[in-house]
Amino acid sequence: MQSNTVVKILGIPFVGLILMSSAYAGESWRDQMIDKKYKVADTNHDDQLTLAEAQAEATGMPRVASNFRKIDVENKGYVTLEQIKAMADQ
């Protein structure tokens, strides 16, 4: 009942904000930042961050670039978001 009151007072855009923020509800602040930086750094949006993308001056992820060989343990030439988060957990 109370949530309906909030929606009526604040309007529909507020509901969208709640839904958007709930996508990150289970993630730590650090993981949210990694998500955002990865999305920008992966310039071709193929969910595979190459060393060149990680090294890019304006959009890259310098820490990932400097640790690229450690993260890319299978030597595929790219790293995934999950691999970056796993390395950050260590």
C-alpha positions as protocol buffer text, in pm:
chain_id: "A"
residue {
  index: 1
  type: MET
  ca { x: 0 y: 0 z: 0 }
}
residue {
  index: 2
  type: GLN
  ca { x: 274 y: 243 z: 94 }
}
residue {
  index: 3
  type: SER
  ca { x: 471 y: 177 z: -227 }
}
residue {
  index: 4
  type: ASN
  ca { x: 166 y: 277 z: -434 }
}
residue {
  index: 5
  type: THR
  ca { x: 157 y: 606 z: -246 }
}
residue {
  index: 6
  type: VAL
  ca { x: 523 y: 666 z: -323 }
}
residue {
  index: 7
  type: VAL
  ca { x: 466 y: 594 z: -694 }
}
residue {
  index: 8
  type: LYS
  ca { x: 168 y: 830 z: -705 }
}
residue {
  index: 9
  type: ILE
  ca { x: 365 y: 1106 z: -538 }
}
residue {
  index: 10
  type: LEU
  ca { x: 690 y: 1065 z: -731 }
}
residue {
  index: 11
  type: GLY
  ca { x: 554 y: 942 z: -1062 }
}
residue {
  index: 12
  type: ILE
  ca { x: 654 y: 674 z: -1309 }
}
residue {
  index: 13
  type: PRO
  ca { x: 1019 y: 784 z: -1359 }
}
residue {
  index: 14
  type: PHE
  ca { x: 1082 y: 697 z: -995 }
}
residue {
  index: 15
  type: VAL
  ca { x: 968 y: 340 z: -1061 }
}
residue {
  index: 16
  type: GLY
  ca { x: 1218 y: 317 z: -1347 }
}
residue {
  index: 17
  type: LEU
  ca { x: 1494 y: 439 z: -1119 }
}
residue {
  index: 18
  type: ILE
  ca { x: 1410 y: 173 z: -864 }
}
residue {
  index: 19
  type: LEU
  ca { x: 1410 y: -98 z: -1131 }
}
residue {
  index: 20
  type: MET
  ca { x: 1743 y: 22 z: -1273 }
}
residue {
  index: 21
  type: SER
  ca { x: 1910 y: 32 z: -932 }
}
residue {
  index: 22
  type: SER
  ca { x: 1782 y: -316 z: -848 }
}
residue {
  index: 23
  type: ALA
  ca { x: 1998 y: -457 z: -1128 }
}
residue {
  index: 24
  type: TYR
  ca { x: 2300 y: -379 z: -910 }
}
residue {
  index: 25
  type: ALA
  ca { x: 2133 y: -463 z: -577 }
}
residue {
  index: 26
  type: GLY
  ca { x: 2332 y: -781 z: -519 }
}
residue {
  index: 27
  type: GLU
  ca { x: 2666 y: -645 z: -633 }
}
residue {
  index: 28
  type: SER
  ca { x: 2928 y: -463 z: -433 }
}
residue {
  index: 29
  type: TRP
  ca { x: 3021 y: -107 z: -515 }
}
residue {
  index: 30
  type: ARG
  ca { x: 3351 y: -236 z: -654 }
}
residue {
  index: 31
  type: ASP
  ca { x: 3176 y: -478 z: -887 }
}
residue {
  index: 32
  type: GLN
  ca { x: 2943 y: -203 z: -1004 }
}
residue {
  index: 33
  type: MET
  ca { x: 3243 y: 14 z: -1091 }
}
residue {
  index: 34
  type: ILE
  ca { x: 3410 y: -274 z: -1275 }
}
residue {
  index: 35
  type: ASP
  ca { x: 3086 y: -330 z: -1471 }
}
residue {
  index: 36
  type: LYS
  ca { x: 3070 y: 35 z: -1574 }
}
residue {
  index: 37
  type: LYS
  ca { x: 3438 y: 59 z: -1669 }
}
residue {
  index: 38
  type: TYR
  ca { x: 3423 y: -269 z: -1862 }
}
residue {
  index: 39
  type: LYS
  ca { x: 3120 y: -153 z: -2059 }
}
residue {
  index: 40
  type: VAL
  ca { x: 3310 y: 159 z: -2169 }
}
residue {
  index: 41
  type: ALA
  ca { x: 3640 y: -19 z: -2233 }
}
residue {
  index: 42
  type: ASP
  ca { x: 3485 y: -296 z: -2445 }
}
residue {
  index: 43
  type: THR
  ca { x: 3446 y: -60 z: -2739 }
}
residue {
  index: 44
  type: ASN
  ca { x: 3317 y: -321 z: -2988 }
}
residue {
  index: 45
  type: HIS
  ca { x: 3076 y: -465 z: -2727 }
}
residue {
  index: 46
  type: ASP
  ca { x: 3169 y: -828 z: -2788 }
}
residue {
  index: 47
  type: ASP
  ca { x: 3213 y: -908 z: -2414 }
}
residue {
  index: 48
  type: GLN
  ca { x: 3580 y: -979 z: -2477 }
}
residue {
  index: 49
  type: LEU
  ca { x: 3823 y: -713 z: -2357 }
}
residue {
  index: 50
  type: THR
  ca { x: 4146 y: -724 z: -2555 }
}
residue {
  index: 51
  type: LEU
  ca { x: 4478 y: -588 z: -2435 }
}
residue {
  index: 52
  type: ALA
  ca { x: 4447 y: -301 z: -2683 }
}
residue {
  index: 53
  type: GLU
  ca { x: 4104 y: -211 z: -2543 }
}
residue {
  index: 54
  type: ALA
  ca { x: 4237 y: -230 z: -2187 }
}
residue {
  index: 55
  type: GLN
  ca { x: 4532 y: -6 z: -2281 }
}
residue {
  index: 56
  type: ALA
  ca { x: 4323 y: 259 z: -2459 }
}
residue {
  index: 57
  type: GLU
  ca { x: 4409 y: 596 z: -2306 }
}
residue {
  index: 58
  type: ALA
  ca { x: 4060 y: 747 z: -2285 }
}
residue {
  index: 59
  type: THR
  ca { x: 3843 y: 440 z: -2233 }
}
residue {
  index: 60
  type: GLY
  ca { x: 4073 y: 164 z: -2109 }
}
residue {
  index: 61
  type: MET
  ca { x: 4121 y: -16 z: -1781 }
}
residue {
  index: 62
  type: PRO
  ca { x: 4487 y: 44 z: -1683 }
}
residue {
  index: 63
  type: ARG
  ca { x: 4491 y: -205 z: -1395 }
}
residue {
  index: 64
  type: VAL
  ca { x: 4352 y: -473 z: -1620 }
}
residue {
  index: 65
  type: ALA
  ca { x: 4610 y: -386 z: -1887 }
}
residue {
  index: 66
  type: SER
  ca { x: 4899 y: -411 z: -1642 }
}
residue {
  index: 67
  type: ASN
  ca { x: 4774 y: -750 z: -1517 }
}
residue {
  index: 68
  type: PHE
  ca { x: 4642 y: -877 z: -1849 }
}
residue {
  index: 69
  type: ARG
  ca { x: 4863 y: -1188 z: -1869 }
}
residue {
  index: 70
  type: LYS
  ca { x: 4766 y: -1287 z: -1514 }
}
residue {
  index: 71
  type: ILE
  ca { x: 4395 y: -1250 z: -1591 }
}
residue {
  index: 72
  type: ASP
  ca { x: 4408 y: -1417 z: -1934 }
}
residue {
  index: 73
  type: VAL
  ca { x: 4521 y: -1751 z: -1793 }
}
residue {
  index: 74
  type: GLU
  ca { x: 4407 y: -1940 z: -2104 }
}
residue {
  index: 75
  type: ASN
  ca { x: 4602 y: -1706 z: -2337 }
}
residue {
  index: 76
  type: LYS
  ca { x: 4296 y: -1634 z: -2551 }
}
residue {
  index: 77
  type: GLY
  ca { x: 4398 y: -1276 z: -2618 }
}
residue {
  index: 78
  type: TYR
  ca { x: 4102 y: -1132 z: -2431 }
}
residue {
  index: 79
  type: VAL
  ca { x: 3953 y: -1128 z: -2083 }
}
residue {
  index: 80
  type: THR
  ca { x: 3593 y: -1136 z: -1971 }
}
residue {
  index: 81
  type: LEU
  ca { x: 3412 y: -937 z: -1708 }
}
residue {
  index: 82
  type: GLU
  ca { x: 3389 y: -1248 z: -1491 }
}
residue {
  index: 83
  type: GLN
  ca { x: 3765 y: -1305 z: -1512 }
}
residue {
  index: 84
  type: ILE
  ca { x: 3835 y: -945 z: -1411 }
}
residue {
  index: 85
  type: LYS
  ca { x: 3603 y: -973 z: -1111 }
}
residue {
  index: 86
  type: ALA
  ca { x: 3759 y: -1305 z: -1011 }
}
residue {
  index: 87
  type: MET
  ca { x: 4106 y: -1147 z: -1018 }
}
residue {
  index: 88
  type: ALA
  ca { x: 3978 y: -850 z: -817 }
}
residue {
  index: 89
  type: ASP
  ca { x: 3852 y: -1095 z: -552 }
}
residue {
  index: 90
  type: GLN
  ca { x: 4202 y: -1234 z: -497 }
}
